[in-house]
Amino acid sequence: MTPPTTDTDAKIVEGSDGMLLEIDGRIVPNYDATIVPFDEGDVVTGRVVRIDKDEVLVDIGYKSEGVIPSGELSIRKSVDPHEEVELGEEVDALVLTKEDQDGRLILSKKRARFERAWRRIEAAAESGEPVIGAVIEVVKGGLIIDLGVRGFLPASLVDIRRVPNLDEYLGQNIQCKVIELNRSRNNVVLSRRAVLEEERKEQRQAILERLQPGLIIEGQISNIVDFGAFVDLDGIDGLIHISELSWSHVNHPSEILSIGDTVQVKVLDIDRDRQRISLGLKQTQEDPWQRVVDTYNVGDELEGTVTKVVAFGAFVEILEGVEGLVHISELAQQHVENPREIVQPGDEVKVKILEIDSERRRLSLSIKRVEGQVLPRRSAADAGDLENVPELGLSEDVFAAPPAVEEGDEEAPATEAAATEAPEAAAPAEEPEAAAPAEEPAAAEEPAAPDEEPEESV
C-alpha cells in the first residue's frame, strides 16, 4: 500500500511494507500507513484495550480508539460489558459514526455480529440446514434464541410434544430450523421440532427393523387418550389399546397409567408401511384366568364381589380381573323378576362354580346352590330400575351360557350385549406417527329374543 504523503522527497524504505519512509536521508515511521481506511457501515476488527461499566474501547488502528457503548455490545438486554468481552480480545465491530459531536469513533459489536449472522441465517434458510443458538429469554408464547439476531421459537415448536415448563431451556444451546425470515422486520421464526422430527425418521426406521411381534420391550408413557395409551419407544410411538391394558375391565387408561411411567410392553403387531406399532401391557402380566384354570374346579365354592347387575343376572368378581356370571335363574330358589331384588353392586356373596370354559375364558356361577346361603330379598321399590344402570361395558373374560331352563320354570330372560364397541382410535394431531390398535374389539351381539334360550350370557 502506498501511503498518502505530500512530501515529494519522501521515499518508502524497501522491504518495510510502507511502514518506513526515507526523508532527506533519514528513516522515519510512516504514521499514515498505520491508519486503516474505512467508511461508516464497514465492519472492522480491533483489540479490546479497556472495559468500563458503560462502554468498551477498541484499537482498530485508527488515529483514535473506537468506542462501543454497552448497548451496542449484545442483543441481550442490560448486559455487563465484562461478560461480553475480555481485555486483549479481538472483536469485529460495525462503524456507526467516524466522528461524533465529541470527536469519538463509535462502533457496534452487536450490529457487526447481526450482519454476519443474517447472512448465515439466510443461507441456512435456503439450504434447510439447522442453526445453533443459546436460549436467552423466555417470553409469552415461546423462547428467544441468540443467533446474532433475535430468533423467536414458538412454544408449540420447541419439542415434538407440548413442553409444560419452558424455563428449563434457559441458557441451553439448541438446534433449530429457520421456517420464516423477514429482513425488513428483522423477524426470524425457528422450529426445533422440525430438527427433532428429522432425527426421528432415521431412528424410527431403525426401530421398526429391529422390532418383531412377540418381543418384550421397555418404553415410557408419552400420552393418554380415551382409547388407550401411547408409549415412546426411543424415537417412535406405539399404542396400547385400552383392551390390551389389563386383564380386568378398564374404564379409562388413566386409572392404571400416568404420563411418564416406564412400562414393559409386548409387541403385538407392526405395520411397517404406516410405521405403526400395536402393543400390549396385560401380556407382560400374569393372566388371572390361568389361575382360575389351575386353582379351581367345577363344584368349588368361593367368595366374590358383585361388580354389575344386569337384566339377565349379576357379574361376580372371584379374582382380580376375573368375573363370572350368575344367571338370574341361579340367584335364588324362588323366581326373580329383577336381579337387584337379590344383589346390588358391591355385595359380598358366596358362589358355586357351575362351569369353567377355559377355551372361551368364561365362567358360570350360582348363588342359590351354595348350601346355607340365603340372601335377603329387597322390595321392587328398593331394588332400583335396571334401565338406569349406566352401560359400563363388560370384559370378555367371562361368561358361559346359563343353565337350561328346567321344566316348570319361567322362560329364560333375554341376554344383554356383552361389550360396548370401542371408540375408533383417531390419533391426536401432534402424534402423526403413533401406532393404531391392532384390531378393534368386536361389536356387541344383539340380545336374544325373550322367547329364545340365550346361546351365551356375556
C-alpha positions in Angstrom: 0.0 0.0 0.0 1.4 3.4 -0.9 0.8 5.9 1.9 -0.6 9.3 1.1 2.1 11.9 1.6 2.6 15.5 0.4 6.3 15.3 0.8 7.7 14.7 -2.7 11.1 13.9 -1.2 9.8 11.0 0.9 10.6 7.5 -0.3 9.3 4.2 1.0 12.0 2.1 2.5 12.3 -1.1 0.5 11.1 -4.1 2.5 9.2 -2.1 5.1 5.7 -2.7 3.6 5.2 1.1 3.5 5.7 1.4 7.3 9.0 3.4 7.0 9.9 6.5 4.9 13.3 7.9 3.9 13.2 11.7 4.1 16.4 13.8 3.5 18.5 10.7 4.2 16.6 9.9 7.5 14.4 6.8 8.2 11.2 7.8 9.9 7.9 5.9 10.7 5.1 6.3 8.2 2.2 7.0 10.6 -0.3 7.5 7.9 0.2 3.9 6.9 -0.9 2.7 10.3 -4.4 4.2 9.8 -6.8 1.7 8.4 -9.1 3.2 5.7 -12.8 2.6 6.3 -16.2 4.1 6.0 -19.3 4.3 8.1 -21.2 0.9 7.8 -18.0 -1.1 7.3 -17.1 -3.9 9.6 -13.6 -3.6 11.2 -11.6 -5.7 13.5 -9.9 -4.4 16.6 -8.4 -5.3 20.0 -10.1 -4.5 23.3 -7.9 -2.2 25.3 -10.3 -1.0 28.0 -13.5 -2.1 29.6 -15.7 0.3 31.6 -19.1 -0.3 33.1 -20.9 1.6 30.2 -18.5 1.2 27.3 -15.6 -0.7 25.8 -12.6 0.9 24.0 -11.2 -0.9 20.9 -8.0 -0.2 19.0 -8.8 -0.7 15.3 -5.6 1.1 14.0 -7.3 4.4 13.6 -6.0 7.8 14.9 -8.2 7.3 17.9 -9.6 4.3 19.7 -13.2 3.2 18.9 -15.9 3.3 21.5 -18.5 0.5 21.8 -21.4 1.7 24.1 -22.7 -1.1 26.4 -26.0 -1.1 24.5 -24.1 -2.0 21.3 -22.3 -4.9 22.7 -25.0 -7.6 22.5 -28.6 -8.2 21.6 -29.1 -9.3 25.2 -30.7 -6.7 27.4 -28.8 -4.9 30.3 -25.5 -6.8 29.8 -22.3 -6.4 31.8 -19.5 -5.5 29.4 -17.1 -7.7 31.3 -19.4 -10.7 30.4 -19.3 -9.9 26.7 -15.6 -9.1 26.1 -12.1 -9.5 27.7 -9.1 -7.3 27.6 -6.9 -8.1 24.6 -9.7 -9.9 22.8 -10.1 -9.3 19.1 -13.6 -8.3 18.1 -15.5 -7.3 15.0 -17.5 -4.1 15.1 -19.5 -2.1 12.6 -18.7 1.6 12.2 -21.6 3.7 13.2 -20.0 7.1 13.3 -16.5 8.0 12.3 -16.6 11.1 14.4 -19.5 12.1 16.7 -20.0 15.5 18.3 -17.3 14.7 20.8 -14.9 13.5 18.1 -15.2 9.9 19.0 -15.3 6.9 16.7 -18.5 5.0 17.6 -18.7 1.2 16.9 -21.2 -1.6 17.4 -20.2 -5.1 18.1 -23.8 -6.4 18.0 -24.5 -4.9 14.6 -21.4 -6.4 13.1 -22.5 -9.8 14.5 -26.0 -9.1 13.2 -24.8 -8.6 9.7 -22.7 -11.7 9.6 -25.5 -13.7 11.4 -28.1 -12.6 9.0 -26.1 -13.8 6.0 -25.6 -17.1 7.8 -29.3 -17.4 8.6 -30.3 -16.6 5.1 -28.0 -19.4 3.8 -29.4 -21.8 6.4 -33.0 -21.0 5.4 -32.2 -21.6 1.8 -30.4 -24.9 2.3 -32.6 -26.2 5.1 -29.6 -26.7 7.4 -30.2 -26.1 11.2 -28.7 -23.1 13.1 -27.5 -23.2 16.7 -28.1 -20.6 19.3 -28.5 -20.1 23.0 -31.8 -19.5 24.7 -31.6 -16.1 26.3 -35.2 -15.3 27.2 -38.5 -17.0 28.0 -41.3 -14.8 26.7 -45.0 -15.2 26.3 -45.6 -17.9 23.7 -42.1 -19.2 23.3 -38.3 -18.6 23.6 -35.8 -16.0 22.3 -32.7 -17.6 20.7 -29.5 -15.7 20.3 -28.3 -16.2 16.7 -26.6 -12.9 16.5 -30.1 -11.9 15.6 -33.0 -12.4 18.0 -34.8 -15.5 16.8 -38.2 -16.5 18.1 -39.0 -20.1 18.8 -42.8 -20.7 19.4 -43.7 -22.9 22.4 -45.5 -25.3 20.1 -42.3 -25.9 18.1 -39.9 -26.4 21.0 -40.4 -30.1 21.1 -42.5 -32.8 19.4 -44.8 -32.7 22.4 -46.0 -29.8 24.5 -43.4 -28.6 27.0 -45.0 -27.6 30.3 -42.1 -25.6 31.6 -40.0 -23.5 29.0 -37.7 -22.2 31.8 -35.8 -25.5 31.7 -34.3 -24.5 28.3 -32.9 -21.1 29.5 -29.2 -21.0 28.8 -29.1 -24.1 26.6 -27.7 -24.2 23.1 -30.2 -25.7 20.8 -30.5 -26.6 17.1 -33.4 -25.1 15.1 -34.5 -24.8 11.5 -35.4 -21.4 10.1 -39.0 -21.5 9.0 -39.7 -17.8 8.4 -37.5 -14.9 7.6 -38.2 -11.2 7.1 -35.2 -8.9 6.8 -37.2 -5.7 6.7 -38.8 -6.5 10.1 -35.7 -8.4 11.4 -38.0 -11.3 12.0 -36.7 -14.8 12.4 -39.0 -17.7 13.3 -37.5 -21.0 14.3 -38.5 -24.6 14.8 -36.7 -27.1 17.0 -39.5 -29.6 16.4 -38.5 -29.8 12.7 -35.0 -30.9 13.7 -36.2 -33.5 16.1 -38.7 -35.0 13.6 -36.0 -35.3 11.0 -33.7 -37.1 13.5 -36.5 -39.4 14.4 -37.1 -40.5 10.9 -33.9 -42.5 10.9 -34.5 -43.7 14.5 -38.0 -44.9 13.6 -36.8 -46.9 10.6 -34.0 -48.5 12.7 -36.5 -49.3 15.5 -39.0 -50.8 13.0 -36.3 -53.0 11.5 -35.3 -54.2 15.0 -38.8 -54.9 16.4 -40.7 -58.2 15.9 -44.1 -59.3 17.2 -43.7 -61.1 20.5 -40.8 -59.0 21.7 -41.0 -57.6 25.3 -39.6 -54.0 25.3 -39.4 -51.0 27.6 -40.9 -47.7 26.9 -42.3 -44.5 28.5 -45.9 -43.4 28.5 -46.0 -40.3 26.4 -49.7 -39.6 26.1 -53.0 -40.9 27.4 -56.3 -40.8 25.4 -59.7 -42.3 25.9 -59.0 -45.3 23.7 -55.5 -46.2 25.1 -52.0 -45.0 25.9 -49.1 -44.1 23.6 -45.6 -45.4 24.5 -42.4 -43.7 23.4 -40.0 -46.5 22.2 -36.9 -44.2 21.9 -38.0 -42.5 18.8 -41.3 -43.9 17.7 -44.6 -44.2 19.5 -46.6 -47.4 19.9 -50.2 -47.7 21.1 -51.6 -49.8 23.9 -55.3 -50.1 23.1 -57.5 -49.9 26.2 -58.5 -53.5 25.7 -54.8 -54.5 26.0 -54.0 -52.6 29.2 -55.3 -55.1 31.8 -56.9 -58.5 32.2 -59.6 -56.7 34.1 -62.1 -54.1 32.8 -60.6 -50.6 32.4 -63.0 -47.6 32.1 -60.1 -45.2 31.2 -56.4 -45.7 30.8 -55.6 -43.1 33.4 -56.9 -45.5 36.0 -53.7 -47.6 35.7 -51.2 -45.4 33.9 -49.7 -41.9 34.1 -47.7 -39.9 31.6 -44.0 -40.5 32.2 -44.5 -44.0 33.6 -41.9 -46.6 32.4 -43.6 -49.8 31.3 -42.7 -53.2 29.9 -44.9 -54.0 26.9 -45.2 -56.7 24.3 -45.2 -56.1 20.6 -48.5 -57.4 19.2 -48.4 -56.2 15.6 -46.3 -53.9 13.3 -47.5 -52.1 10.3 -44.2 -51.2 8.7 -45.7 -49.3 5.8 -47.6 -46.9 8.1 -44.9 -47.1 10.8 -47.4 -48.1 13.4 -46.9 -50.4 16.3 -49.6 -52.1 18.4 -48.5 -53.0 22.0 -49.9 -55.0 24.9 -49.4 -54.3 28.6 -51.5 -57.1 30.0 -49.5 -59.7 28.1 -46.5 -58.9 30.4 -48.5 -59.6 33.5 -49.9 -62.8 35.0 -53.1 -63.9 33.3 -55.6 -64.2 36.2 -57.7 -66.6 34.1 -54.9 -69.1 34.2 -55.0 -69.0 38.0 -58.7 -70.0 37.8 -57.9 -72.9 35.5 -55.0 -74.1 37.7 -56.8 -73.5 41.1 -60.5 -74.1 40.8 -62.8 -76.9 39.7 -66.5 -77.2 38.9 -68.4 -77.5 42.2 -65.9 -75.3 44.2 -67.4 -72.7 46.4 -65.7 -69.4 46.9 -66.4 -65.7 47.8 -66.7 -62.9 45.4 -67.9 -59.3 44.9 -70.9 -58.3 42.8 -69.5 -55.9 40.1 -72.5 -55.3 37.9 -76.2 -56.2 37.9 -78.0 -56.5 34.6 -81.3 -57.8 33.4 -80.2 -61.4 32.9 -78.2 -61.7 36.1 -75.2 -60.5 38.0 -71.4 -60.5 37.5 -69.3 -61.5 40.4 -65.5 -61.0 40.6 -63.8 -64.0 42.2 -60.2 -62.9 41.5 -58.9 -59.5 40.4 -59.5 -59.4 36.7 -61.8 -62.5 36.6 -65.6 -62.2 36.7 -68.2 -64.9 36.4 -71.9 -64.7 35.5 -74.6 -65.7 37.9 -77.6 -66.1 35.7 -80.9 -64.7 37.0 -82.1 -68.3 37.4 -79.2 -69.0 39.7 -79.7 -66.1 42.1 -82.4 -67.5 44.3 -84.6 -70.6 44.8 -87.7 -68.5 44.0 -88.5 -66.8 40.7 -86.7 -63.4 40.4 -88.0 -60.6 38.2 -85.3 -58.1 38.9 -81.8 -59.3 39.9 -81.4 -56.2 42.1 -84.0 -57.6 44.4 -81.3 -60.1 45.4 -77.9 -58.5 44.8 -76.5 -55.0 44.3 -73.1 -53.9 43.1 -70.5 -54.2 45.9 -72.3 -57.1 47.7 -70.0 -59.8 49.1 -71.5 -63.2 48.2 -70.6 -66.9 48.1 -70.8 -68.6 44.7 -70.5 -72.1 43.4 -68.7 -72.8 40.1 -71.1 -74.5 37.6 -68.8 -74.4 34.5 -65.3 -73.3 33.6 -64.9 -72.8 29.8 -61.1 -72.4 29.5 -61.2 -72.1 25.7 -63.6 -69.2 25.7 -62.4 -67.9 29.1 -65.9 -67.9 30.6 -67.2 -68.8 34.0 -70.7 -69.7 35.1 -71.6 -69.3 38.7 -74.5 -69.9 41.1 -75.6 -68.3 44.3 -78.7 -70.3 45.1 -76.7 -73.6 45.0 -74.4 -72.6 47.9 -75.7 -74.5 50.9 -76.9 -72.4 53.8 -76.7 -69.1 51.9 -80.0 -67.2 51.7 -79.7 -63.6 50.6 -82.3 -61.1 51.8 -84.8 -60.0 49.2 -85.4 -56.4 48.5 -88.7 -55.0 47.5 -89.3 -53.9 43.9 -89.3 -50.3 45.0 -85.9 -50.7 46.8 -84.3 -52.8 44.0 -83.9 -49.9 41.5 -84.6 -49.7 37.9 -82.1 -51.6 35.7 -82.7 -49.3 32.8 -81.0 -46.6 34.8 -77.8 -48.6 35.3 -75.0 -47.0 33.2 -73.6 -49.1 30.4 -70.1 -49.8 31.7 -69.2 -52.5 29.2 -68.1 -55.9 30.2 -64.9 -57.8 29.9 -64.8 -60.8 27.6 -63.0 -62.9 30.3 -66.3 -64.3 31.5 -69.3 -65.9 30.8 -70.6 -69.3 30.0 -74.2 -69.8 28.9 -76.8 -70.0 31.7 -78.1 -73.5 32.6 -81.0 -74.8 30.6 -84.4 -73.8 32.0 -85.9 -76.6 33.9 -89.4 -77.8 33.3 -91.9 -75.6 35.1 -89.6 -72.7 35.3 -90.4 -69.4 33.8 -89.0 -68.8 30.3 -85.4 -67.6 30.3 -84.9 -63.8 30.0 -83.0 -62.3 27.2 -79.3 -61.7 27.3 -77.7 -58.3 27.3 -75.0 -57.2 24.9 -71.6 -58.1 26.4 -69.4 -55.3 25.3 -69.6 -51.8 24.0 -67.8 -51.1 20.8 -64.5 -49.3 21.4 -64.2 -45.8 20.0 -62.3 -45.5 16.8 -58.6 -44.9 17.5 -58.0 -41.5 15.9 -54.5 -40.4 16.9 -54.0 -36.7 18.1 -52.8 -34.2 15.5 -49.4 -33.8 17.3 -48.8 -37.6 17.1 -48.9 -38.4 13.3 -46.5 -41.3 13.7 -48.4 -43.0 16.6 -49.5 -46.6 16.3 -53.1 -47.6 15.7 -54.5 -50.6 17.6 -54.0 -54.0 16.0 -57.8 -54.5 15.9 -60.9 -53.1 17.3 -63.0 -55.1 19.8 -65.9 -56.9 18.3 -69.2 -55.2 18.4 -71.7 -56.3 20.9 -74.1 -59.1 20.0 -77.8 -58.3 19.9 -79.8 -59.6 22.9 -81.7 -62.8 22.3 -85.5 -62.6 21.9 -87.4 -63.2 25.1 -88.9 -66.5 23.9 -85.5 -68.0 22.9 -82.9 -69.7 25.0 -79.9 -67.4 25.1 -76.9 -69.0 23.4 -74.5 -67.4 25.8 -74.6 -64.8 28.5 -71.9 -62.3 28.0 
